[in-house]
Amino acid sequence: MARITAGIATSHVPAIGAAIDLGKTGEEYWKPLFAGYDWVKQYQAREKPDVVVLVYNDHASAFDMKIIPTFAIGCADEYAVADEGWGPRPVPPVKGHADLAWHIAQCCILDEFDLTIINEMAVDHGLTVPMSLMFGEPRAWPVKVVPIAVNVVTYPPPTGNRCWLLGEAIARAVESFPEDLNVQIWGTGGMSHQLQGPRAGLINKDWDRAFLDRLTGDPEALRHMPHIEYLREAGSEGIELVMWLIMRGALGPRARELHRHYHVPASNTAVGHLVLEPAGKEKP
């Protein structure tokens, strides 16, 4: 039986990918940020996940204003790396786990979540930057990926509670898959940042740190946080943090925090990172 063994949250700032690709990770500006991911690389080498259910948002690479699914699931065998205007990132193609993806789609749709099924999709920095942060620069990614794309670009985005409930539905689907798989679920995006308007460059360290605390210790409060609080406290792009609640919902009401990293700034963004395990999992 497949099982979700960990939940990981991380920002997916595009400049992080550029720093990796251009060999700048050891520079003074970037070194503290990347040092915070050394722990998780060792964790992944030890845990050896088979599949990652990777929750992210597309940045007009696979979707545009012609079609905006609230929740979409990739069910392909492979995903090309998107060209976001300066050529595709020099990273391996992303291998999918089509059987698990179709199983999750079927289970969630029958569980009354209307997922959009995608059979061909290019993936952008929202997905590839987290892969680089967790696994470095391998010749081939060591895991297969089930991408879950969430609309947090055009209003209305889904509520935190709806994201949490989708996480619960994904967990039920994974647990009913007959193959023995070590599955992780990742929530990506955030933390506080705003890219335009008079508040461009906004970073709210206190609010970000409180969000990290609540994600582990008081997730019930985050389920019902209104969109306006994300906008007011974390900036227009801070709404990406609702995607972390899909990950958190999949772990159940209680989770154990193994690692935390918070860094400001990366480009004009606050970077957050958490590694969580279900409370019932044995300690490593």
C-alpha positions in Angstrom: 0.0 0.0 0.0 1.3 3.5 -0.8 1.8 5.9 2.1 2.5 9.6 2.6 5.6 9.7 4.8 6.4 13.4 4.8 5.2 16.9 3.9 7.6 19.5 2.7 7.0 23.2 2.2 9.2 25.6 0.3 9.2 28.8 -1.6 9.9 28.5 -5.4 11.5 31.9 -6.2 12.6 32.0 -9.9 15.8 33.8 -8.9 16.8 30.7 -6.9 16.8 28.6 -10.0 18.8 31.2 -11.8 21.4 31.2 -9.0 21.7 27.4 -9.2 21.9 27.4 -13.0 24.5 30.2 -13.1 26.7 28.7 -10.4 26.1 31.4 -7.9 25.1 29.4 -4.9 28.4 30.0 -3.1 28.2 33.8 -3.5 27.8 35.8 -0.3 24.3 36.9 -1.2 23.0 33.4 -1.9 25.1 31.1 0.4 22.9 31.5 3.6 19.8 30.7 1.7 21.1 27.5 0.2 22.7 26.4 3.5 19.2 26.1 4.9 18.5 23.3 2.4 21.5 21.1 3.2 19.5 19.3 5.9 16.7 18.3 3.6 19.1 17.0 0.9 20.5 14.6 3.5 17.0 13.7 4.7 16.0 12.9 1.1 19.0 10.7 0.6 18.0 8.8 3.6 14.3 8.6 3.0 14.5 7.8 -0.7 10.9 8.8 -1.7 9.5 7.1 -4.8 7.0 9.7 -5.7 6.4 13.4 -4.9 2.9 14.9 -5.2 4.1 18.4 -5.9 1.6 21.2 -5.4 2.6 24.4 -7.2 1.2 27.2 -9.3 1.8 27.8 -13.0 3.2 31.2 -14.1 1.5 31.4 -17.5 3.7 28.6 -18.9 1.0 25.8 -19.2 -2.1 28.0 -18.6 -3.1 31.5 -19.6 -6.2 33.6 -19.5 -7.9 31.2 -22.0 -8.2 28.5 -19.4 -7.7 28.8 -15.6 -8.4 25.6 -13.7 -8.7 26.0 -9.9 -7.1 22.5 -9.4 -5.4 20.5 -12.1 -3.5 17.2 -11.9 -0.9 16.1 -14.4 -1.4 12.5 -15.5 1.4 12.2 -18.0 4.5 10.0 -18.1 6.8 13.0 -18.5 6.8 16.8 -18.3 9.0 19.1 -20.4 10.7 22.0 -18.7 9.1 25.2 -19.7 10.8 28.1 -21.5 9.9 31.1 -19.4 11.4 33.6 -21.7 15.1 32.9 -21.3 15.2 29.3 -22.4 14.3 26.2 -20.3 16.2 25.6 -17.1 19.1 23.1 -17.6 17.5 20.5 -15.5 16.3 16.9 -16.3 12.8 16.4 -17.6 10.3 15.5 -14.9 9.1 11.9 -14.9 5.5 11.4 -14.0 3.8 8.5 -12.2 0.8 8.2 -14.5 -0.8 5.2 -12.7 -0.8 7.0 -9.3 -1.9 10.3 -10.9 -4.9 8.7 -12.6 -5.8 6.9 -9.4 -5.6 10.2 -7.4 -7.7 11.9 -10.1 -10.4 9.2 -10.0 -10.5 9.0 -6.2 -10.6 12.8 -5.8 -13.3 13.3 -8.5 -15.4 10.6 -6.9 -14.7 12.3 -3.6 -16.4 15.4 -5.2 -13.2 17.4 -6.1 -13.5 18.5 -9.7 -9.8 18.2 -10.8 -8.9 19.2 -14.3 -6.9 16.3 -15.9 -3.9 17.3 -17.9 -2.1 14.9 -20.2 0.5 17.3 -21.7 2.0 20.1 -19.7 5.3 22.0 -19.5 6.3 22.7 -15.9 8.0 26.0 -14.9 10.0 27.3 -11.9 7.1 26.7 -9.6 7.9 23.0 -9.8 11.5 22.8 -10.9 13.0 25.1 -8.3 11.7 23.0 -5.4 13.1 19.9 -7.1 16.5 21.6 -7.3 16.4 22.7 -3.7 15.6 19.1 -2.4 17.8 17.1 -4.8 20.5 19.4 -6.0 21.7 19.0 -9.6 21.4 15.3 -10.5 21.6 13.9 -14.1 18.1 12.5 -13.6 15.6 13.3 -10.8 15.5 10.5 -8.2 11.7 10.6 -7.9 8.6 10.6 -10.1 6.2 13.5 -9.7 2.5 13.9 -9.7 2.0 17.7 -10.3 -1.0 19.4 -8.8 -1.4 22.9 -10.2 -3.4 25.4 -8.2 -4.8 28.8 -9.4 -3.4 31.5 -7.1 -2.7 33.9 -10.0 -6.2 35.0 -10.9 -9.0 35.7 -8.4 -10.8 33.9 -7.0 -8.2 31.4 -5.7 -9.4 28.5 -3.6 -9.9 29.0 0.1 -7.5 27.6 2.7 -10.2 25.2 3.9 -10.8 23.9 0.4 -7.1 23.3 0.0 -6.9 21.5 3.3 -9.8 19.2 2.3 -8.1 18.5 -1.0 -5.0 17.4 0.9 -7.2 15.0 3.0 -8.7 13.6 -0.2 -5.3 13.1 -1.8 -4.1 11.3 1.3 -7.1 9.0 1.1 -6.4 8.3 -2.5 -2.7 7.6 -2.0 -3.5 5.2 0.9 -5.9 3.2 -1.4 -3.2 2.8 -4.1 -2.1 -0.9 -4.1 1.5 -0.4 -5.0 4.1 -0.1 -2.2 5.3 3.4 -2.6 7.0 6.0 -0.4 5.1 9.2 -1.2 5.9 12.7 -0.1 3.6 15.7 -0.7 5.1 19.2 -1.1 3.4 22.6 -0.9 5.3 25.4 -2.7 5.2 29.1 -3.1 5.3 32.1 -0.8 6.3 33.5 1.6 5.3 37.1 1.9 6.0 39.1 -1.3 4.4 41.6 -3.6 5.7 42.2 -7.1 3.8 45.3 -8.2 2.0 48.5 -7.1 2.9 50.8 -4.2 3.7 47.9 -1.9 6.1 46.2 -4.3 8.9 44.6 -2.3 6.7 44.0 0.9 8.1 41.4 3.2 6.5 40.7 6.6 8.9 38.6 8.7 6.7 38.5 11.8 3.7 37.3 9.9 5.7 34.7 8.0 7.2 33.2 11.2 3.8 33.1 12.8 2.5 31.2 9.7 5.3 28.7 10.0 4.4 28.2 13.7 0.7 27.7 13.0 1.3 25.3 10.1 2.8 22.9 12.6 1.0 23.8 15.9 -2.3 25.4 15.0 -3.2 24.5 11.4 -7.0 24.7 12.2 -6.6 28.5 12.4 -5.0 28.6 8.9 -7.8 26.7 7.4 -10.2 29.6 7.9 -7.9 32.5 7.3 -9.6 34.8 4.8 -7.9 35.8 1.6 -7.9 39.4 2.7 -5.4 38.6 5.5 -3.0 37.0 3.1 -3.2 40.1 0.9 -2.9 42.6 3.7 -0.2 40.9 5.7 1.8 38.9 3.1 1.3 40.9 -0.1 -0.6 40.1 -3.3 1.6 37.0 -4.1 1.5 35.8 -0.5 -1.8 34.1 -1.4 0.5 31.3 -2.8 0.7 30.0 0.8 -2.8 28.4 0.6 -1.0 25.7 -1.4 0.9 24.7 1.7 -2.4 23.8 3.3 -2.9 21.0 0.7 0.3 19.5 1.9 -0.6 20.1 5.5 -4.1 18.6 5.1 -2.6 15.4 3.7 -0.6 14.8 6.9 -3.6 14.8 9.3 -4.5 17.0 12.3 -1.1 16.5 14.0 2.4 16.6 12.5 5.9 16.7 13.8 8.3 19.4 12.6 11.7 18.1 11.7 13.4 21.1 10.1 12.7 24.8 9.5 14.5 27.5 7.4 13.6 31.1 6.9 15.6 33.6 5.0 15.2 37.2 3.8 15.6 38.2 1.1 15.9 36.1 -2.1 15.4 38.6 -4.8 12.4 40.5 -3.4 10.9 37.6 -1.6 10.9 36.0 1.9 11.9 32.3 1.6 10.3 29.7 3.9 11.0 25.9 4.2 9.5 23.3 6.5 9.9 19.5 6.7 7.1 17.7 8.5 6.1 14.1 9.2 2.8 12.7 10.2 2.6 12.4 14.0 2.2 8.6 13.8 5.3 8.0 11.9 8.2 6.5 13.8 11.1 8.9 14.5 14.2 8.4 12.3 
